[in-house]
Amino acid sequence: MIHRVLIVGITLGALSCANGVVDTNMTRQNSTAPKSDQAQLTDIDWANEFFLTQIYDAHWNASGIEADRTSNNCGPASLAMLMRESSVSPEALTAQMAIDHARALMYPDYPEVDPSDLPDGATLYVDAGTVFVQDNTRPVYFDLMEELPSIPQGIVNGGGAPVFGYSWDDLEMFLETHGSAIAYGHITEDWNARFSGDYGTFDTGAVPHFIALFSASLTGDYIVCDPMHRGGAVVMTRNELQTFFKSPVNVYETTIRLVAWQRAPETGN
């Protein structure tokens, strides 16, 4: 396996795809400084340090829901990975707690979330002053919603500003400027075929889905963290990644929807 010099934290995985196996023996340079003890890592190893799944996996989320098809935690899981990568997430949280905290952030009235306003079956809990909402089965939204939980609201309540994108150029800019993005697309059989590892069970047809994306070592590659993939982070080319964005109605159309976490500018004393 090729080791890449990390100058920025990112998630990546070696992927054996239909059109070939990604070479992980290239040297990588990223835009931010490496952690002191991680001067050299493969992209995949680096990414897997903050990767987690929305479903049960003994390694990635030992407390995750075991019924794959009923999980609607792809949005909170994707946001949780962005927060883990940038050290925004509170320390010492389990994977499921990181997901539950990300979901809590998505409520407009966070941190004063009223338990009586939660849907049936959802649970609010507080640990060491951190607020969590456990709700595995209800979706969150891509667009900012006035009353319902959404990813951009989670970014706002986490201390950032949501930035939306709708093109490959936007994705490239987000990865260069912010280091990551959350993408909205669909799980399909074609998307499942992009993964060589164990992928969670899903319903037939096109299933709306969120994933986290990070910049990769090689130009034209992307680190893909899909919280339904029990095999960890993977690396994809643009041609492979575009499968996620293909319209479930027209296979000839590609609809890219992205939201990035823009960090507040640092201020001097």
TAGIWO-V446181 format. One record per backbone hydrogen bond with DSSP energy under -1.0 kcal/mol. CO is the residue of the C=O (numbers start at 1). NH is the residue of the N-H. Records with the same first field share a line. If there is no record, write none. Layout:
CO: NH ; NH
This chain:
4: 41
13: 235
15: 22
17: 20
20: 17
35: 38
39: 6
41: 4
42: 46
43: 12 ; 47
44: 48
46: 49
47: 50
57: 61
61: 57 ; 64
65: 56
66: 68
67: 70
68: 71
73: 77
74: 78
75: 79
76: 80
77: 81
78: 82
79: 83
80: 84
81: 85
82: 86
83: 88 ; 89
84: 87
94: 98
95: 99
96: 100
97: 101
98: 102
99: 103
100: 104 ; 133
101: 105
104: 107
106: 150
107: 110
109: 112
111: 113
114: 117
115: 118
119: 122
123: 134
125: 132
127: 130
130: 127
132: 125
134: 123
136: 72
141: 151
149: 141
150: 154
151: 155
152: 156
153: 157
154: 158
155: 160
156: 159
161: 262
163: 260
165: 258
167: 171
168: 172
169: 173
170: 174
171: 175
172: 176
173: 177
174: 178 ; 179
179: 215
181: 213
182: 259
183: 211
185: 209
187: 207
188: 192
189: 193
191: 194
192: 195
198: 230
207: 187
209: 185
211: 183
212: 225
213: 181
214: 223
218: 221
222: 236
223: 214
224: 234
225: 212
226: 229
227: 54
228: 200
229: 232
234: 224
236: 222
237: 241
238: 242
240: 243
241: 244
244: 186
245: 255
250: 253
253: 247
257: 184
258: 165
259: 182
260: 163
262: 161
